[in-house]
Amino acid sequence: MRTRPILFYINQTEFIGTYYTFLYDTLSGLMLTIGLDKLNNSLLLDLVVMRIAEPASKLHSIELIEQYFGIKHRRQNFYKSAPQWLALKGKAEHIALAFSRKHYGFTLRAVVL
């Protein structure tokens, strides 16, 4: 089956912007591989991606997530979700340590001085 070429007329097009989807997909895929998706908090994980791409305050990062990746989060969701993040810290550490033990033979030892 032969397909016809698609023609674009430059004078009839409009540039509406770009998103950094490769960066987002790569970092999100890495977090998925590690298992951080088990935190079940997409806003928190999107903030992690944004802080790697361009460190900023959490509230400004919400705006940057939309600008860079086209993902919208409401500020109200930030205020509802943020108090839970401290409780998720231990779970995130456990997931990261389990991944590093399994794949890199990492062991954590405390040194007492």
URVENBEL-V126697 format. One record per residue. N is the residue number from 0. RES is the residue in three letters. D_FIRST is the distance of its C-alpha to the first C-alpha in Angstrom with 1 decimal. Layout:
N_RES_D_FIRST / N_RES_D_FIRST
//
This chain:
0_MET_0.0 / 1_ARG_3.8 / 2_THR_6.5 / 3_ARG_10.0 / 4_PRO_13.0 / 5_ILE_15.6 / 6_LEU_19.0 / 7_PHE_22.3 / 8_TYR_25.6 / 9_ILE_28.4 / 10_ASN_31.0 / 11_GLN_29.4 / 12_THR_29.1 / 13_GLU_31.8 / 14_PHE_32.5 / 15_ILE_33.7 / 16_GLY_34.4 / 17_THR_33.3 / 18_TYR_33.9 / 19_TYR_34.7 / 20_THR_32.4 / 21_PHE_32.2 / 22_LEU_36.0 / 23_TYR_36.2 / 24_ASP_33.5 / 25_THR_35.3 / 26_LEU_38.7 / 27_SER_37.8 / 28_GLY_36.1 / 29_LEU_39.3 / 30_MET_41.4 / 31_LEU_39.3 / 32_THR_39.7 / 33_ILE_43.4 / 34_GLY_43.6 / 35_LEU_44.9 / 36_ASP_42.6 / 37_LYS_45.3 / 38_LEU_47.4 / 39_ASN_45.4 / 40_ASN_46.1 / 41_SER_43.0 / 42_LEU_45.2 / 43_LEU_47.2 / 44_LEU_44.3 / 45_ASP_42.7 / 46_LEU_46.1 / 47_VAL_46.2 / 48_VAL_42.9 / 49_MET_44.2 / 50_ARG_47.5 / 51_ILE_45.8 / 52_ALA_43.7 / 53_GLU_46.6 / 54_PRO_49.9 / 55_ALA_51.5 / 56_SER_53.5 / 57_LYS_51.9 / 58_LEU_51.9 / 59_HIS_50.4 / 60_SER_47.8 / 61_ILE_46.6 / 62_GLU_45.9 / 63_LEU_44.3 / 64_ILE_41.9 / 65_GLU_40.5 / 66_GLN_40.5 / 67_TYR_38.9 / 68_PHE_36.6 / 69_GLY_36.3 / 70_ILE_38.1 / 71_LYS_40.9 / 72_HIS_44.1 / 73_ARG_47.1 / 74_ARG_50.5 / 75_GLN_52.0 / 76_ASN_49.8 / 77_PHE_51.2 / 78_TYR_54.8 / 79_LYS_54.0 / 80_SER_52.3 / 81_ALA_54.4 / 82_PRO_57.5 / 83_GLN_55.4 / 84_TRP_54.3 / 85_LEU_57.7 / 86_ALA_57.4 / 87_LEU_53.9 / 88_LYS_55.2 / 89_GLY_56.6 / 90_LYS_53.5 / 91_ALA_51.4 / 92_GLU_53.8 / 93_HIS_53.8 / 94_ILE_50.0 / 95_ALA_49.9 / 96_LEU_52.8 / 97_ALA_51.3 / 98_PHE_48.0 / 99_SER_50.0 / 100_ARG_52.2 / 101_LYS_49.3 / 102_HIS_47.1 / 103_TYR_49.8 / 104_GLY_53.0 / 105_PHE_54.5 / 106_THR_58.0 / 107_LEU_59.9 / 108_ARG_63.6 / 109_ALA_66.1 / 110_VAL_68.8 / 111_VAL_72.2 / 112_LEU_74.5
//
